[in-house]
Amino acid sequence: MKKYITTLLLLGFLGSLNAQKITIADKTPIKMQAITNINSAGLHLKDTFSVSIFEDIIIEGKLVFVKGSKAIATIDAIEPAKTNGRAAKLNILYTIQAPDGTKIYCKSENKGQGSNFAKKSGNFFATASYASVGVGLATGIIKGKDEDGLYIFLAGIVVGGMFGIAGLLTTPLRLIKGGEVKINEGEIIETIVDREVSFSLSKP
């Protein structure tokens, strides 16, 4: 039994001599490639799918990961598309396994196409409407009850009303949802290493 333990310790020691410590820094960029089409509309938190490493990864002059190596992608956070043109958001966590079994985590933040035109236009018309009515009312009070004051007051009411109607016409636009996060098969995904990791790499 003692000889067996001694042999294991010796093998472990020899193995450590033949291994090189490699460190991959935090925020190191790594390009992934989608293997299948990805659409946030059909995804849920913690769903997983496979991606591949887009290019060879060389660290400290050593080839650590070969192009085409697989990685597991996990949905880490998801925000569905919403009305008012607000696009979906998708945070993805990628797990790569180093040669010695150490797990390396990468992440990406993805956002669909969106537009806040309706929101901005609605806010503009609402502000213009209130301002027109306010200016007309204030000027009418300052001018008093003479014809000029009355005309300016009425003009402010009319212009304000027109802006208000224009604002109401943007309401249907606010019901339109923003775009989903869509990643097509073969598309490159820019990711960064989530935290610094060290692992062992066998010497040639």
VOPAGU-516968 format. One line per 2 residues: number of its first residue (from 1); their letters; for each residue y, z, x of N, C-alpha, C, O. Coordinates in steps of 0.05 Angstrom, whole numbers. Example, Ala and Ser with C-alpha at 12.3 -4.5 7.8 and 13.67 -1.06 7.14 Angstrom:
% VOPAGU-516968
1> as> -114/156/264/-90/156/246/-66/156/264/-66/169/285  -45/142/257/-21/143/273/1/157/258/23/161/268
//
This chain:
% VOPAGU-516968
1> mk> -24/0/17/0/0/0/25/0/17/44/-14/12  25/16/39/48/18/56/52/-9/70/75/-18/74
3> ky> 29/-22/78/32/-48/91/44/-69/72/60/-86/81  37/-67/47/47/-85/27/77/-82/23/92/-101/23
5> it> 86/-57/21/115/-51/18/130/-60/43/152/-72/41  118/-54/67/131/-62/92/134/-93/93/155/-103/102
7> tl> 114/-107/84/115/-136/84/137/-147/66/151/-165/73  139/-134/41/160/-142/23/188/-138/34/206/-155/32
9> ll> 191/-115/47/217/-108/59/224/-128/82/247/-136/85  203/-135/97/207/-154/119/215/-181/109/233/-194/119
11> lg> 201/-190/88/207/-216/76/236/-216/64/250/-236/67  243/-194/52/270/-192/41/291/-193/62/312/-205/59
13> fl> 285/-180/85/304/-179/108/307/-207/119/329/-216/125  283/-221/123/284/-248/134/299/-267/115/313/-285/123
15> gs> 294/-262/88/308/-279/69/338/-275/70/353/-295/67  347/-250/74/376/-245/76/388/-259/101/411/-267/101
17> ln> 371/-261/122/381/-274/146/385/-304/141/402/-317/153  368/-315/123/369/-344/118/388/-350/94/388/-373/85
19> aq> 402/-331/84/420/-335/61/449/-332/70/456/-315/87  466/-348/58/494/-347/64/509/-338/39/503/-347/16
21> ki> 528/-320/42/544/-310/20/566/-330/13/582/-337/31  567/-338/-11/587/-357/-20/604/-344/-42/593/-330/-59
23> ti> 630/-348/-41/648/-337/-61/663/-359/-75/675/-376/-62  663/-359/-101/679/-378/-116/702/-363/-129/698/-344/-144
25> ad> 726/-372/-123/750/-357/-130/757/-359/-159/749/-378/-173  771/-338/-169/781/-338/-196/799/-362/-201/815/-370/-183
27> kt> 797/-375/-224/814/-397/-232/808/-423/-217/824/-442/-217  785/-424/-203/777/-449/-190/772/-470/-212/756/-465/-230
29> pi> 784/-494/-210/780/-514/-231/752/-527/-228/743/-534/-206  738/-530/-250/712/-543/-251/712/-562/-275/719/-553/-297
31> km> 705/-586/-270/704/-606/-292/676/-607/-304/656/-610/-291  676/-604/-331/651/-607/-346/652/-634/-361/673/-645/-365
33> qa> 629/-643/-370/627/-667/-386/611/-662/-411/589/-651/-410  622/-670/-434/608/-666/-459/583/-684/-460/585/-707/-454
35> it> 561/-672/-469/536/-687/-472/534/-699/-500/523/-720/-505  546/-684/-520/546/-693/-547/574/-692/-558/592/-680/-546
37> ni> 579/-703/-582/605/-700/-595/608/-672/-605/590/-659/-615  632/-661/-601/639/-634/-609/662/-634/-629/682/-647/-624
39> ns> 659/-620/-651/680/-620/-672/682/-591/-682/662/-579/-691  706/-579/-680/709/-551/-687/704/-546/-716/698/-523/-724
41> ag> 705/-567/-733/700/-563/-762/672/-553/-768/667/-539/-787  653/-560/-750/625/-552/-755/616/-529/-737/592/-524/-736
43> lh> 634/-516/-723/627/-495/-704/635/-467/-715/653/-464/-731  620/-447/-705/625/-420/-712/625/-403/-686/616/-412/-665
45> lk> 636/-379/-688/637/-361/-665/609/-356/-654/591/-351/-669  606/-358/-628/581/-353/-613/562/-377/-615/540/-375/-604
47> dt> 569/-398/-628/552/-422/-627/551/-432/-598/570/-428/-583  528/-444/-590/525/-454/-563/517/-484/-563/506/-494/-583
49> fs> 524/-497/-541/515/-525/-537/515/-530/-507/527/-514/-492  503/-551/-499/500/-557/-470/522/-577/-461/529/-595/-476
51> vs> 531/-573/-437/549/-592/-423/538/-597/-395/519/-582/-387  549/-615/-381/540/-620/-353/563/-618/-334/586/-623/-342
53> if> 558/-612/-309/579/-611/-289/585/-640/-281/567/-655/-274  611/-646/-282/619/-674/-279/617/-685/-250/612/-709/-246
55> ed> 621/-667/-231/620/-676/-203/608/-655/-185/608/-631/-192  599/-663/-161/588/-643/-142/609/-622/-137/633/-627/-135
57> ii> 600/-597/-134/618/-575/-128/611/-565/-100/589/-555/-94  631/-568/-83/628/-559/-55/646/-536/-49/670/-537/-54
59> ie> 634/-514/-40/649/-490/-34/643/-482/-5/620/-480/3  664/-477/10/662/-470/39/645/-490/54/629/-482/71
61> gk> 648/-515/46/633/-536/60/604/-539/52/590/-555/64  596/-524/32/568/-524/23/566/-536/-5/581/-530/-23
63> lv> 546/-554/-9/541/-564/-36/527/-543/-52/504/-536/-47  541/-533/-72/531/-511/-88/519/-521/-115/497/-512/-123
65> fv> 533/-539/-128/523/-550/-153/524/-580/-152/544/-592/-143  503/-593/-161/501/-622/-161/511/-633/-187/507/-621/-209
67> kg> 525/-655/-186/534/-669/-209/511/-673/-229/489/-681/-221  517/-667/-254/496/-670/-275/482/-644/-281/466/-643/-301
69> sk> 486/-623/-265/474/-597/-271/483/-587/-298/507/-590/-305  465/-574/-312/472/-565/-339/486/-538/-339/481/-522/-322
71> ai> 503/-534/-359/516/-509/-364/515/-504/-394/514/-522/-410  515/-478/-401/515/-471/-430/543/-464/-438/556/-447/-426
73> at> 552/-477/-460/579/-471/-471/576/-454/-496/559/-460/-513  592/-433/-497/592/-415/-520/619/-413/-533/639/-411/-519
75> id> 621/-415/-559/647/-412/-573/655/-383/-571/643/-366/-583  677/-378/-556/686/-351/-551/707/-342/-571/710/-319/-577
77> ai> 722/-362/-581/742/-356/-602/748/-382/-617/749/-403/-605  752/-380/-643/757/-404/-659/778/-398/-680/777/-377/-694
79> ep> 797/-416/-683/817/-414/-704/818/-440/-719/825/-461/-708  810/-440/-744/808/-465/-759/835/-478/-764/856/-465/-762
81> ak> 834/-504/-770/859/-518/-777/870/-506/-802/856/-499/-821  897/-505/-804/910/-494/-827/932/-513/-838/939/-532/-825
83> tn> 941/-506/-862/963/-522/-874/988/-520/-857/990/-505/-838  1007/-537/-864/1032/-539/-849/1028/-552/-822/1044/-548/-804
85> gr> 1006/-568/-820/1002/-583/-795/992/-566/-772/993/-575/-749  983/-541/-777/974/-524/-755/946/-532/-746/927/-531/-762
87> aa> 943/-539/-721/918/-550/-711/898/-528/-705/905/-505/-701  873/-536/-704/851/-517/-697/853/-510/-668/862/-526/-651
89> kl> 843/-486/-661/842/-478/-633/814/-469/-627/800/-457/-643  805/-475/-602/777/-469/-594/777/-459/-566/785/-474/-547
91> ni> 768/-434/-561/764/-424/-534/734/-425/-528/718/-415/-543  727/-437/-505/699/-441/-498/694/-427/-472/709/-430/-453
93> ly> 671/-413/-471/662/-400/-447/637/-414/-436/618/-418/-451  638/-422/-411/616/-437/-399/601/-420/-379/613/-405/-363
95> ti> 574/-421/-380/558/-405/-362/542/-424/-344/526/-440/-353  547/-421/-317/532/-437/-297/515/-417/-282/524/-395/-275
97> qa> 491/-424/-275/474/-406/-260/473/-415/-231/465/-438/-225  481/-397/-213/480/-403/-184/452/-404/-174/433/-395/-188
99> pd> 447/-416/-151/420/-418/-140/404/-392/-139/380/-392/-141  418/-369/-135/404/-343/-133/403/-330/-160/394/-307/-162
101> gt> 411/-343/-182/409/-332/-209/435/-319/-218/437/-312/-242  455/-316/-201/480/-304/-209/494/-323/-229/494/-347/-226
103> ki> 506/-310/-250/519/-326/-270/549/-329/-264/563/-309/-257  558/-353/-266/587/-359/-261/598/-368/-288/588/-385/-302
105> yc> 621/-356/-295/633/-361/-321/659/-377/-318/675/-371/-301  661/-398/-334/686/-414/-335/696/-414/-363/681/-407/-382
107> ks> 721/-422/-367/732/-422/-394/751/-446/-398/762/-456/-378  755/-453/-422/774/-474/-429/787/-467/-456/774/-455/-473
109> en> 812/-474/-459/826/-470/-485/832/-498/-496/846/-514/-483  823/-503/-519/825/-530/-531/840/-529/-557/837/-510/-573
111> kg> 857/-549/-562/873/-549/-587/872/-577/-599/874/-597/-585  870/-578/-626/870/-604/-639/898/-615/-642/917/-602/-635
113> qg> 900/-639/-653/926/-651/-658/939/-638/-682/926/-635/-703  964/-630/-679/978/-618/-702/1007/-627/-704/1017/-640/-685
115> sn> 1019/-620/-725/1047/-627/-729/1061/-606/-746/1051/-599/-767  1083/-596/-737/1099/-577/-753/1124/-590/-764/1144/-577/-770
117> fa> 1122/-617/-768/1144/-632/-780/1152/-620/-807/1176/-616/-813  1132/-616/-824/1137/-606/-851/1151/-579/-850/1171/-574/-864
119> kk> 1142/-562/-832/1154/-535/-830/1183/-537/-821/1201/-524/-832  1187/-553/-800/1214/-556/-789/1233/-569/-809/1256/-560/-813
121> sg> 1223/-590/-823/1241/-603/-842/1247/-585/-866/1269/-584/-875  1226/-570/-875/1231/-552/-897/1251/-530/-889/1269/-524/-905
123> nf> 1248/-519/-865/1267/-499/-856/1296/-511/-854/1315/-497/-861  1297/-535/-844/1324/-548/-841/1337/-551/-868/1361/-544/-872
125> fa> 1322/-563/-888/1334/-567/-914/1341/-541/-928/1362/-540/-941  1325/-521/-925/1331/-495/-937/1356/-484/-925/1374/-474/-939
127> ta> 1358/-485/-899/1383/-474/-885/1407/-490/-893/1428/-479/-899  1405/-517/-894/1427/-534/-902/1436/-528/-931/1460/-528/-937
129> sy> 1416/-524/-948/1422/-518/-976/1438/-492/-979/1459/-491/-992  1428/-471/-966/1441/-445/-967/1469/-447/-955/1488/-435/-966
131> as> 1472/-461/-932/1497/-463/-919/1518/-478/-936/1541/-470/-938  1509/-500/-949/1527/-516/-966/1537/-499/-990/1561/-499/-996
133> vg> 1518/-486/-1003/1526/-469/-1026/1545/-447/-1016/1565/-441/-1029  1538/-434/-993/1555/-412/-982/1582/-421/-975/1602/-408/-982
135> vg> 1584/-444/-961/1611/-455/-954/1627/-462/-979/1651/-456/-980  1614/-475/-998/1629/-483/-1023/1638/-458/-1037/1661/-458/-1047
137> la> 1622/-438/-1039/1629/-413/-1053/1652/-399/-1039/1671/-390/-1051  1649/-396/-1012/1669/-382/-997/1696/-396/-998/1717/-384/-1002
139> tg> 1695/-423/-995/1720/-439/-996/1733/-437/-1024/1758/-435/-1026  1717/-438/-1044/1727/-436/-1072/1741/-410/-1076/1762/-409/-1089
141> ii> 1730/-388/-1066/1742/-362/-1069/1768/-360/-1053/1788/-350/-1063  1767/-371/-1028/1792/-370/-1012/1814/-387/-1024/1837/-379/-1025
143> kg> 1807/-410/-1033/1827/-429/-1045/1837/-419/-1072/1859/-426/-1081  1822/-402/-1085/1830/-393/-1111/1821/-411/-1133/1801/-426/-1130
145> kd> 1835/-410/-1155/1826/-425/-1178/1840/-452/-1181/1838/-465/-1202  1854/-461/-1160/1867/-487/-1162/1846/-509/-1161/1822/-504/-1156
147> ed> 1855/-534/-1165/1836/-556/-1166/1821/-560/-1140/1797/-566/-1141  1834/-558/-1117/1821/-561/-1091/1798/-542/-1088/1776/-549/-1080
149> gl> 1803/-517/-1094/1783/-496/-1092/1759/-502/-1110/1736/-499/-1102  1765/-511/-1134/1744/-517/-1153/1727/-541/-1144/1702/-540/-1145
151> yi> 1741/-562/-1134/1727/-586/-1125/1708/-579/-1101/1685/-588/-1100  1719/-564/-1083/1703/-556/-1059/1679/-539/-1067/1657/-542/-1057
153> fl> 1684/-521/-1086/1662/-504/-1096/1640/-521/-1108/1617/-517/-1103  1648/-540/-1126/1629/-557/-1139/1614/-575/-1119/1590/-579/-1122
155> ag> 1630/-585/-1100/1617/-603/-1080/1596/-587/-1064/1575/-598/-1058  1602/-562/-1057/1583/-546/-1043/1558/-541/-1059/1536/-542/-1048
157> iv> 1562/-536/-1085/1538/-532/-1103/1521/-558/-1104/1497/-557/-1102  1535/-581/-1107/1520/-606/-1110/1505/-613/-1084/1482/-620/-1085
159> vg> 1519/-611/-1061/1507/-617/-1036/1484/-598/-1030/1462/-606/-1021  1489/-572/-1036/1468/-552/-1032/1443/-558/-1049/1421/-555/-1040
161> gm> 1449/-566/-1074/1427/-573/-1092/1411/-597/-1082/1386/-597/-1084  1425/-616/-1071/1411/-640/-1060/1393/-633/-1036/1371/-642/-1034
163> fg> 1404/-616/-1019/1387/-607/-996/1363/-591/-1006/1341/-593/-996  1368/-575/-1027/1346/-559/-1038/1324/-576/-1050/1300/-571/-1046
165> ia> 1332/-598/-1064/1312/-617/-1075/1297/-631/-1052/1273/-634/-1054  1312/-638/-1032/1299/-651/-1009/1278/-632/-996/1257/-641/-988
167> gl> 1285/-607/-995/1267/-587/-984/1241/-585/-1001/1219/-583/-990  1245/-585/-1027/1222/-584/-1045/1204/-608/-1042/1180/-606/-1046
169> lt> 1216/-631/-1036/1200/-656/-1033/1182/-654/-1008/1163/-670/-1006  1188/-636/-989/1171/-634/-966/1147/-616/-971/1129/-614/-954
171> tp> 1146/-603/-995/1124/-585/-1001/1096/-598/-998/1078/-586/-986  1092/-622/-1009/1065/-635/-1005/1057/-637/-976/1034/-635/-969
173> lr> 1077/-642/-958/1071/-645/-930/1060/-619/-918/1044/-619/-900  1070/-597/-929/1061/-571/-919/1032/-565/-926/1020/-547/-913
175> li> 1021/-579/-945/993/-575/-953/974/-589/-934/950/-584/-934  985/-607/-917/968/-622/-899/959/-605/-876/976/-591/-863
177> kg> 933/-605/-870/923/-589/-848/926/-603/-821/928/-627/-820  927/-587/-800/928/-598/-773/901/-609/-766/881/-607/-781
179> ge> 899/-621/-742/874/-634/-734/853/-614/-723/860/-593/-713  828/-622/-724/806/-606/-712/805/-612/-682/817/-631/-672
181> vk> 792/-594/-667/787/-599/-639/763/-618/-637/741/-611/-646  767/-641/-626/746/-661/-623/743/-669/-594/762/-678/-581
183> in> 718/-666/-584/712/-674/-557/689/-694/-559/667/-687/-568  694/-718/-550/674/-739/-553/653/-738/-531/659/-729/-509
185> eg> 630/-748/-537/608/-750/-517/619/-765/-492/630/-787/-494  614/-753/-469/623/-765/-444/651/-757/-435/659/-763/-413
187> ei> 666/-744/-453/693/-736/-447/693/-713/-426/676/-695/-427  713/-713/-409/716/-693/-388/730/-669/-399/751/-672/-413
189> ie> 720/-645/-394/732/-620/-403/742/-604/-378/726/-598/-361  768/-599/-377/779/-584/-355/774/-554/-359/783/-543/-379
191> ti> 760/-541/-341/755/-512/-343/764/-498/-317/768/-511/-297  767/-472/-319/772/-456/-295/753/-432/-294/744/-422/-315
193> vd> 747/-424/-270/729/-401/-266/743/-376/-278/767/-372/-272  728/-360/-293/740/-337/-307/745/-314/-289/763/-298/-294
195> re> 729/-310/-269/732/-288/-250/718/-294/-224/699/-310/-224  727/-282/-202/715/-287/-176/686/-277/-176/679/-256/-185
197> vs> 668/-294/-165/640/-287/-164/629/-294/-136/636/-315/-124  611/-277/-126/598/-282/-100/568/-284/-106/557/-271/-123
199> fs> 555/-302/-91/526/-306/-94/515/-316/-67/529/-323/-49  488/-315/-66/475/-323/-41/465/-352/-43/455/-361/-63
201> ls> 468/-366/-20/459/-394/-18/441/-396/6/450/-389/28  417/-406/3/398/-408/25/410/-427/46/421/-448/40
203> kp> 407/-419/71/415/-436/93/395/-459/97/371/-455/93  405/-483/104/387/-506/108/369/-501/132/352/-518/139
//
